[in-house]
Every structure is written in C-alpha cells, then in structure tokens.
Amino acid sequence: MSIKLDVTFPEWAEFLFKPARIKCAHGGRGSGKSWAFARALIALAVSQPVRILCTREVQKSIKDSVKRLLDDQIEAMGLESAFDSLETEIRGRNGSLILFSGLSNQTADSIKSYEGIDVCWIEEAQSITKKSLDILTPTIRKDDSEIWITFNPLLDTDEVWRRYVENPPPGAVVKQVNWSDNPWFPQVLEQEREHCKLTDKESYDNIWEGKCRPTVVGAIWAREVENLMAQGRYRPMEYDPMLQVHTVWDLGWADSMTIGFVQRAASEVRLIDYIEGSFRTLEDYVKDIKTRPWNWGNDWIPHDGRARDFKSGMSTEEMLKKLGRNPMIVPQIGVEEGIKATRLVIPRLWMNSNTCAQPLEHMKRYRRTINPQTNQPGPPLHDEHSHCGDMIRYLAVVIDQITNEAYTAPHVSVPVVDSTIGY
C-alpha cells in the first residue's frame, strides 16, 4: 500500500531527512524539537520497514516514554490505518516496529537485544549518564544506523553536553533550536515566556533560550558555587609542602565514600584533591592516601566513625589509628547548621580544577527534597551527590580546627587517690 505524506516541518528540521550517524537538537522550551523528531520518525517508519528504539535514562512505565507523543502524531498525520498501537510498542503494517525502554537498569548483556535497531531516539538526554551512553552507543551498530538526540540543557558538565555539543564526533549534526525557530510557536507559550522574562531572569536563559545553568534548580549552595566559578577560585593548584594536608571523610560502603584533601593558608581554604569510591576497604583507601607523600594533619570523620562494625568489632576511628592515621571526630551540630556554616566557608574555598571536577559537580547538584503535596523544600536529598555534599558540610564544621600545627592531645587532670588513707 502506497501512502502519500503531506507533512510540514520547521526549516531547521531538514537535517533529520539526510543521513548522519548522530542527529542532535538542543535548546529551550517551545522550539518544537520533540514534535519534529516524532513526526520525522513516523514518516520514516511509514515509508519503509525500520526498527526504532525510543529511550531515556529512567522509564519506570510506558507512561514515562514518548509513546503518547508518537500516538498523537500518528493521529495528527492521518496515519492510524498504517500502525497498530499496542500497550508497550507501536507496530507498522509494513513491518516497522517502535520500541520503548529506559537505560538506567540496562547492562551490556541486556541491551544486546537492540543491536538490530535502525534509529535510536534519546529524549530528555540531559539526564543520560556516561555509563548509559557508553553501553548504548556501541550497541546501535547496524549498518547506516543513527542515534537521534533531543534535550533541554541543564549544566555544561552534563555528559550529553560534553559529548555532543562541546566535542561532537565526526559526522554529527548538532543544532541549537529555540522558541524563535518554531514558526508555530503558540501564543499561550509566548505569554509564559514574557512572564518568565519579567519575573525570573535567572531561569529565563535556561528555560527559553537553551543556555546551561551554573547549578541545578534548587541547589542548596547555588549562589555560592556560581560566585566560586565567576571569581576564578576553581583553577589548577599545587600542593604546598609548607602547609599540612587534612582529610575530611563521609563514610560509605555501597554508598559512596568521599574523601577531601584540604590545606589552609590563613583564611583561605584549599581543596587540592579528592577520592570517591564504593565497595573499597579502609585499608585500600589508606593505601591510596599514602601514595601522596604529603605533610599530613588530621583525618576528620563523622560521628558514626565511632560505631563498631559487627564483622571486625572495630570502629572506623579505631581502624584508622591501627593503620597509622590520626582520626578526629567532626562535632555534631545538625544538618541545617552545617549548611549555614558551609555558606560562610565557600566564599573562602579554592578548588583544584585538575583533581576536583567531581566535588564541584556534586556541589552544583546538592539539593533538597521537595514535598509533592506542599511543594515545600525539606532536608537534603539523599542521592549520588549528597555524600560529597555531606563531606563539604563536615569541612565547614571543622574549618577552625584545621591548622598547620602538629596535633597535641588535650591535657586531662586526673585526681590522685591516696591509697594509704583507709578505715
């Protein structure tokens, strides 16, 4: 059955109909990126039998996918008779197949079933992790296969921004498209855009003009981190042998263990190195630390460092002492007080750009939970960024105790009992 299409597209979408391994469109709200990509895929699927995978980082159910968008475009294009839309996939009468899947739970083995894909569309790609892209990209290996990517930028450190915008691979076609590139930009969105421009200038450039944010929305130390970057305090730094190096820890096993290496020069606080890992023993971390031939101070660990492990019967504090370190316990002052203290310390903080990209990234993304009923912020969100955020809090709590003098145990007066005095 021959089907004649009479479908219009914005001018920028012309590249979707020319061969390219990578086709990427990024920009702000109202550009019509998703709409154009969906229509182009439907046009391709009706013109020839193809296998299409629509994916994103997290897809807990089919409702999280772009299936509804594709179904709507099939109807808008008058192609209902050419497709059968099932619960979890769309089948073309000509043999085309459109599948939907999340990437976060995929492994190198589980994703092998997608090796025969002709086109993979990654939607909301700003959330895609390096791990997911590293697994997916070589899987889409069929001759002349293509990877299509759409996203609204978040941070310039997001993997998709680095990989496809800052350093696009050979043969990639990457376009920035915004509301001004959409000839059908609706009036209702124009009203929203103008209102945002007047009332939320900090968000406007990201939401509508597709520019990267300095930190995620709701980041706890957003302004402080933005100032750190603007003032050039994230730059290459060297270890100063005249200053002691103190370590600050957030303890973890399956969750991340984070260790910051800190020097202090007068009021200046320098984060010169950083370790992050999981499923590593204390012996392994200490061995890693000792590869740095530095002038060592104290090792600051949180209060749970005194809790004994049920397997070894020893606490982290005791084990570090046994391994030749000098552990100290961070005082408990409460999370919110620690956050406040950190606001005062970050303006004094310098970070080594050669070794501290990870902690900077975590600080950009350290944010609060939001109550879905009240929309009110709560305590810090426990995620992959919170462990480093906690380490930075501990640093702020002990900053006045980080010195360049050798540690001396406090003198404790013990009363002497005269054993000669009896009954």
Number of C-alpha atoms within 10 A of each C-alpha: 6 6 9 8 12 8 10 10 16 14 10 15 18 11 14 19 11 9 14 17 16 21 22 26 24 25 24 24 19 23 26 22 28 19 15 19 23 22 21 18 22 22 19 17 23 22 16 12 16 19 20 26 21 20 23 24 21 16 16 11 11 15 10 15 21 19 22 13 13 21 19 16 21 21 12 12 16 12 17 15 10 17 21 14 17 9 8 14 16 19 18 23 15 15 13 20 19 23 18 21 22 19 20 15 12 16 13 12 8 9 16 15 9 18 14 17 22 19 23 25 23 23 22 18 25 23 17 21 15 13 13 18 18 11 17 21 12 12 17 22 15 14 9 11 19 22 21 22 25 22 24 28 24 21 21 17 20 18 18 25 21 13 14 19 19 11 11 16 13 9 11 18 20 19 16 19 22 22 22 13 16 17 12 13 15 11 9 8 13 13 11 11 18 13 13 17 16 9 10 11 11 11 16 19 16 20 22 22 22 22 20 21 20 21 25 17 14 15 18 20 20 21 13 19 24 14 14 19 15 11 11 10 20 21 13 13 17 10 18 14 12 11 18 23 27 24 27 29 26 25 21 16 12 9 14 21 21 23 27 25 22 25 27 22 14 8 11 13 21 23 26 22 23 20 19 18 15 13 11 14 12 16 13 10 15 14 12 11 16 12 8 9 8 16 15 20 22 20 22 26 24 21 15 14 23 15 13 15 11 8 6 8 10 15 16 20 23 17 19 19 14 11 12 9 17 18 22 19 18 21 13 12 11 8 14 12 12 18 21 14 19 22 18 12 20 19 16 14 21 24 24 20 17 13 16 20 15 15 25 21 18 19 23 27 25 27 26 17 14 15 10 8 6 7 9 10 14 11 11 20 15 13 12 13 20 20 24 27 27 23 24 26 24 27 29 23 21 16 17 10 10 21 18 18 9 10 11 6 6 6 6 6 6 6 6 6 7 7 6 6 6 5 3
